[in-house]
């Protein structure tokens, strides 16, 4: 490897920046993209190795590297590529500018870190672990050397997947003598030591060991003999941290000792619970209760990845962190009094300049740290579903970063991106579009058109265009982003597949159902290979495949696919998770479509009961299940019951969502349908007119739903024998449809 400085004709190795039990880490340059990277080269697989071992190691490496590449979180090192070159397995990662905790302790002469740093590191690592555990990923070798602290204060966990690879091989009875360490004794959980079942709570124990060390200066069982260390983990209660360092806060002592419980069941339930506990203790605010789906299991998550709209379901709202209260903690800053210097961020380290080329003054480090902390606070509020509070925080950080760093600084743009994301989750796509367009334009100018951050902003632009019904424009943006992603990252990179998934979704909304189904099927197959058939992202795409099958009228196939998705989600996420229940709802739709309304009725009754218990009787999803129940009562000709159910659902929707909300109008229309089947046509006509007028008022007279409402009204007039009025209304609807189709798409 030393003689070959170029790997795969792409990665130029410069110098070794780290060595470990599994190989070396090199500082390198990706010559295809012109960016600095880190390349981890595993120990060579020489001819003396058993052939079966080599085969197993390669396959495990590829599988675990794919897992690592699929992780998309600020607290996890980004994996760009992996492969094998000249007998050496290698992994290409982002190059982190900072120090791992082991280096920080060594630099500090093994003295403990400041308390505020310990708490901040604990909170950030807990956040990253909460994410990875929801993906079903357990690190298994968490230690100070695998936790990086970057120059801007951000914390990242390294070696996900590869650490698990080493652990798996180290414990395999069939692959002994591999030379790969099974773990680091000072940070191993009792269950690891005993050879018992290891789950996400083992990572929490290891985190407790890390926090103990950086808070006190030594790990909990600081003994010379490795066997004595292992016995200490297994049998000896750790001493309280405050016996070594009296100024540590009591809450930190209690949290770390809870993490170090010998029995997994006595530790915090999951990393999300741990993070909320840290925030509550640090801020003095009561902890925000997570929804029922937030608990985590060892091999599978019981909550969706926090990138879905389902993150926010059922979240409670706590005290507001207003912009004014946060701004009051920012020290006064006058750029004219400061020396010029460099941007102190990991994303771009070049002298900042104003648009006219003059060097820009920089803020003091303590101010940048405050802004970075507020930015993270905004992200945390979003993860907890408190989007209105997150908007306040992100908006204030945008203004402060624009003032002290400039409008085109990467940190300013990062805050604007998060503001746009928050606005999108608040149901304000037009406002979100404005932010994403501005961020994409600035990032393209500063970073380049194909930079991952530029592409991320452009992809969100396409998403909100779709939310606004501007699917033609969304399609054009998705196609351009996909082309860039495939060129820069390859066709099966997780970001590329995410873009293809969104493009498939948008094709369906453009009416190109065959194309949408084909692309969604391809993405589902690729995600299954890359992530596994039961990974939440794979299941999201298979759900989209089923949706397109239904739109194509292939309801029996859609039913089978929805059932498979529902079963997998029940196993992976839990039977009462919102995504599992959403799949079951679609199963009910398909059952009704294939003429099995009795089965659909039974399913919806059970679904209503579950959603009422989990979400409450007035939740929109509960009401959607009740609506499905009413529809199938009608299909079974039980029209009196169907009308009564529709009236009740409509009344609740009007109270909860508003009189003109689309769901309310759907329920109102269902009342009219039932009245028609009961031959109560005058009453039906009045309700149909209410629906048509509301849709025209809110959507415009040419909107397809408004035209459908007028068509229903015309049909009702015809049944009442008012043929002249019916014909006139039919003609009016037809003329509007022709005019709409003749008009060029919205540009």
C-alpha positions, -999 to 999 in steps of 0.1 A, spaced: 0 0 0 29 24 7 41 20 -29 7 26 -43 -4 61 -36 -35 61 -58 -64 38 -50 -89 29 -77 -75 57 -99 -93 82 -77 -82 85 -41 -47 100 -36 -32 90 -2 -10 116 15 -1 107 51 -12 84 79 -33 102 105 -43 72 126 -36 35 133 -57 9 150 -63 -28 154 -80 -30 120 -57 -9 99 -47 26 91 -64 59 83 -49 82 56 -55 118 48 -63 117 11 -78 136 -18 -107 124 -39 -93 135 -73 -126 130 -91 -144 155 -69 -115 176 -57 -123 172 -20 -103 161 10 -113 128 25 -101 102 50 -94 67 37 -94 38 62 -75 8 49 -81 -25 67 -52 -49 73 -42 -67 41 -58 -101 34 -26 -121 27 -24 -155 11 -18 -171 46 -54 -164 55 -80 -192 53 -100 -187 21 -133 -190 39 -122 -164 64 -113 -140 36 -146 -145 19 -166 -140 51 -146 -109 60 -151 -93 25 -188 -99 26 -192 -86 61 -171 -56 53 -193 -48 22 -225 -53 42 -213 -32 72 -199 -5 49 -233 -2 32 -248 2 66 -224 29 76 -229 47 43 -267 47 49 -264 66 82 -273 103 76 -269 123 108 -248 152 119 -234 132 148 -222 103 127 -192 103 104 -203 104 67 -191 74 46 -187 83 9 -174 51 -7 -159 17 0 -142 -11 -20 -112 -34 -24 -79 -25 -40 -49 -47 -44 -61 -71 -16 -69 -42 8 -104 -33 18 -109 4 22 -135 29 33 -137 65 22 -151 90 49 -154 127 54 -122 142 68 -128 155 102 -109 185 115 -107 181 152 -95 157 180 -110 126 194 -117 125 231 -87 104 238 -65 130 222 -83 158 241 -76 140 274 -40 134 265 -36 171 255 -52 180 289 -26 158 306 -55 133 316 -72 160 336 -110 160 333 -127 182 308 -147 213 318 -182 203 331 -200 222 303 -180 203 277 -188 170 293 -225 178 293 -225 190 257 -206 159 245 -230 137 264 -260 154 248 -246 152 213 -235 116 215 -269 106 230 -286 123 200 -264 105 175 -270 71 193 -307 77 194 -307 81 156 -284 50 149 -303 28 173 -335 37 155 -319 23 124 -312 -10 143 -275 -2 144 -255 -9 176 -219 5 177 -205 -21 201 -171 -4 205 -179 31 217 -148 46 233 -130 80 235 -110 73 204 -142 68 184 -157 101 194 -145 133 176 -149 168 188 -146 192 159 -133 228 159 -168 242 160 -178 221 190 -198 195 170 -193 159 181 -193 129 157 -191 92 164 -167 73 141 -165 37 130 -201 27 128 -205 -6 110 -168 -13 109 -167 -15 147 -196 -39 145 -177 -59 118 -147 -63 141 -169 -72 170 -188 -99 151 -157 -115 138 -140 -113 172 -169 -132 188 -173 -158 160 -163 -193 171 -156 -201 135 -132 -172 129 -108 -173 158 -73 -160 157 -81 -132 133 -60 -106 150 -90 -83 153 -98 -71 189 -132 -80 202 -135 -47 221 -118 -23 245 -119 -36 280 -122 -2 297 -155 5 279 -171 -30 275 -205 -37 290 -211 -66 314 -232 -84 288 -204 -81 262 -179 -95 287 -203 -124 295 -209 -132 259 -246 -124 264 -271 -107 241 -259 -72 232 -283 -45 222 -285 -7 222 -282 -5 259 -246 -19 257 -237 13 238 -253 33 267 -230 15 292 -200 23 270 -211 59 268 -213 59 306 -177 47 308 -166 75 284 -184 102 303 -170 89 336 -135 92 322 -138 127 306 -155 140 338 -131 125 363 -99 119 344 -100 81 346 -124 53 335 -146 37 361 -124 6 365 -88 20 360 -68 -12 367 -36 -24 351 -47 -60 345 -72 -65 317 -89 -94 335 -94 -72 366 -110 -45 345 -134 -70 330 -143 -84 364 -148 -48 376 -174 -41 349 -191 -74 356 -192 -74 394 -181 -41 411 -203 -11 416 -185 21 403 -176 48 427 -197 80 424 -181 106 401 -182 132 428 -159 112 450 -132 121 424 -144 155 415 -166 173 440 -177 202 417 -195 179 393 -233 185 393 -253 159 411 -275 153 381 -245 143 360 -233 119 387 -268 102 387 -270 100 350 -236 84 345 -242 59 373 -275 50 358 -257 43 325 -233 21 343 -260 -2 358 -249 -38 355 -282 -50 341 -294 -34 308 -330 -31 322 -317 -8 349 -302 17 324 -321 44 306 -346 29 281 -329 44 251 -306 72 240 -335 95 233 -347 92 269 -311 99 280 -308 130 258 -341 145 271 -330 138 306 -297 157 300 -315 186 285 -340 188 313 -312 187 339 -291 212 321 -319 237 314 -340 232 345 -370 227 322 -393 197 326 -385 169 302 -405 168 270 -424 135 268 -418 115 237 -447 98 219 -454 61 225 -435 51 194 -402 66 206 -389 35 225 -361 15 209 -354 -22 208 -322 -40 204 -325 -53 169 -351 -29 156 -364 6 161 -399 13 173 -399 48 159 -394 62 123 -362 78 113 -365 114 125 -364 128 85 -404 118 83 -433 138 90 -442 110 116 -415 123 139 -438 151 150 -469 130 156 -482 131 191 -455 154 204 -463 176 234 -454 213 234 -433 226 263 -423 262 274 -414 283 244 -377 292 238 -384 326 222 -359 345 201 -358 373 225 -349 352 255 -322 335 236 -308 367 220 -305 382 255 -276 357 262 -256 368 231 -227 391 240 -227 425 222 -205 424 190 -191 452 169 -173 440 138 -154 473 135 -135 465 168 -125 430 158 -94 417 139 -99 400 106 -93 362 105 -107 329 92 -141 314 94 -140 291 123 -161 263 109 -154 228 97 -172 233 64 -151 260 50 -118 274 63 -110 304 41 -107 341 48 -143 355 48 -149 383 23 -177 407 15 -193 405 -20 -170 433 -32 -139 413 -22 -130 430 11 -119 407 39 -147 404 65 -143 408 102 -148 376 123 -168 372 155 -151 362 187 -150 324 193 -174 326 223 -201 343 202 -197 316 175 -200 289 202 -232 305 215 -246 307 179 -236 270 173 -253 260 205 -285 279 196 -284 263 161 -282 228 178 -311 238 201 -332 246 171 -324 212 157 -333 196 190 -367 213 191 -374 201 156 -366 165 166 -390 168 194 -417 180 171 -418 215 186 -416 231 151 -430 265 160 -404 270 187 -377 257 163 -388 283 138 -382 311 163 -348 298 172 -336 292 136 -349 326 125 -330 344 152 -298 325 145 -301 333 108 -302 370 116 -273 369 140 -251 347 117 -259 370 88 -249 400 108 -216 386 122 -206 361 94 -223 375 63 -252 362 42 -231 337 21 -212 321 50 -218 283 52 -231 286 87 -256 313 78 -268 291 49 -270 261 71 -293 280 95 -314 292 65 -317 256 53 -330 245 87 -354 274 88 -368 263 54 -370 227 66 -389 239 97 -413 260 77 -420 230 54 -429 209 85 -452 237 97 -472 234 65 -459 266 50 -444 254 17 -444 288 0 -422 303 28 -400 272 28 -395 275 -10 -382 310 -6 -356 299 19 -345 268 -1 -342 287 -34 -320 314 -18 -298 287 0 -294 267 -32 -284 298 -52 -258 309 -26 -244 274 -21 -241 269 -59 -222 302 -61 -199 295 -31 -196 257 -31 -204 247 -67 -234 232 -84 -226 196 -76 -216 201 -39 -237 178 -16 -250 208 4 -261 225 -28 -279 194 -40 -296 190 -6 -310 225 -9 -321 219 -45 -338 186 -36 -358 203 -8 -367 230 -33 -382 202 -55 -400 187 -25 -418 220 -15 -426 227 -52 -445 194 -51 -462 203 -19 -474 235 -37 -488 214 -66 -461 226 -90 -452 191 -100 -438 200 -135 -412 223 -119 -405 198 -92 -399 171 -118 -373 193 -136 -354 200 -104 -355 164 -93 -341 152 -127 -312 177 -126 -304 168 -90 -305 131 -98 -282 136 -127 -257 153 -104 -260 128 -76 -255 98 -100 -225 115 -115 -208 124 -82 -220 96 -59 -231 67 -80 -265 52 -88 -269 34 -54 -257 59 -29 -283 65 -3 -287 102 -13 -291 92 -49 -318 66 -40 -336 92 -19 -337 115 -49 -350 87 -71 -377 79 -46 -388 115 -45 -388 116 -83 -409 85 -85 -434 100 -61 -436 132 -82 -441 112 -114 -471 96 -99 -485 131 -91 -479 140 -127 -501 111 -138 -472 91 -152 -482 61 -132 -463 34 -152 -430 54 -150 -436 61 -113 -442 24 -106 -412 13 -126 -389 38 -108 -402 31 -73 -398 -7 -79 -362 -1 -90 -355 20 -59 -371 -5 -36 -350 -33 -50 -318 -12 -47 -326 -1 -11 -333 -37 -2 -298 -47 -15 -281 -18 2 -301 -15 35 -320 -47 38 -356 -56 30 -369 -45 64 -351 -11 66 -376 18 71 -364 35 39 -369 3 19 -404 -1 33 -412 36 25 -404 29 -12 -423 -4 -12 -453 15 2 -450 39 -28 -449 8 -51 -481 -4 -36 -497 31 -40 -488 32 -77 -502 -3 -82 -535 9 -67 -536 40 -89 -530 17 -119 -561 -3 -109 -540 -34 -99 -556 -36 -65 -550 -72 -58 -512 -67 -62 -514 -35 -42 -531 -54 -14 -503 -80 -13 -476 -54 -12 -493 -33 15 -498 -64 36 -461 -72 33 -451 -37 43 -475 -37 72 -461 -70 85 -425 -58 82 -432 -25 99 -450 -43 127 -419 -64 133 -394 -35 129 -413 -5 142 -439 -21 164 -476 -29 158 -489 5 170 -463 27 152 -480 53 130 -462 40 99 -475 4 106 -510 18 111 -508 38 79 -499 6 60 -529 -12 76 -551 16 66 -541 12 30 -547 -26 33 -583 -16 42 -586 6 11 -575 -23 -11 -598 -48 6 -627 -25 -2 -615 -21 -38 -614 -58 -44 -649 -63 -30 -640 -75 4 -658 -48 23 -666 -71 53 -629 -77 59 -622 -40 54 -649 -31 80 -633 -55 106 -599 -40 99 -611 -4 102 -629 -11 135 -597 -25 150 -577 4 135 -601 30 150 -597 13 184 -559 13 182 -556 49 169 -581 61 195 -560 46 223 -526 57 209 -535 91 193 -568 101 208 -603 102 193 -599 136 176 -566 129 159 -567 133 121 -555 97 116 -581 83 139 -608 102 120 -593 89 87 -598 54 99 -634 62 110 -640 76 75 -628 43 60 -652 25 83 -681 46 71 -672 41 34 -673 3 38 -706 4 57 -720 20 26 -704 -6 3 -723 -32 24 -755 -12 18 -757 -2 55 -765 34 44 -782 47 75 -751 37 96 -728 50 69 -745 85 69 -745 86 107 -707 78 108 -700 104 81 -719 131 100 -700 124 133 -666 124 115 -675 155 96 -685 173 128 -652 164 146 -631 173 115 -649 207 112 -641 214 149 -605 202 147 -594 210 111 -619 237 100 -650 238 79 -631 241 45 -603 216 52 -601 190 24 -607 161 49 -638 179 63 -651 183 27 -645 146 19 -666 136 50 -693 161 39 -694 146 5 -697 111 20 -728 124 38 -742 134 4 -734 101 -12 -752 82 16 -782 105 13 -784 99 -24 -784 61 -19 -812 66 6 -830 85 -22 -830 117 -1 -819 137 -32 -830 172 -20 -809 169 11 -780 154 -9 -782 183 -34 -778 209 -6 -747 191 8 -731 186 -26 -735 223 -32 -718 231 1 -689 210 -9 -686 225 -44 -688 261 -31 -662 254 -4 -638 239 -29 -642 267 -54 -636 292 -26 -604 275 -13 -590 259 -45 -604 280 -73 -631 271 -98 -608 252 -122 -592 229 -96 -600 192 -104 -616 187 -69 -638 218 -75 -649 205 -109 -656 171 -94 -678 188 -68 -698 206 -95 -701 173 -114 -716 157 -83 -741 186 -81 -751 181 -117 -756 144 -112 -779 152 -82 -799 177 -103 -804 150 -129 -817 125 -104 -842 152 -92 -855 156 -128 -840 191 -132 -824 181 -165 -819 216 -180 -800 228 -150 -780 195 -149 -770 198 -186 -760 234 -182 -738 226 -152 -722 195 -171 -714 219 -200 -698 244 -177 -676 217 -160 -666 203 -194 -656 238 -207 -635 245 -176 -617 211 -180 -610 217 -216 -596 252 -209 -575 238 -181 -559 210 -202 -553 235 -231 -534 259 -208 -496 253 -206 -483 240 -172 -475 264 -145 -439 276 -149 
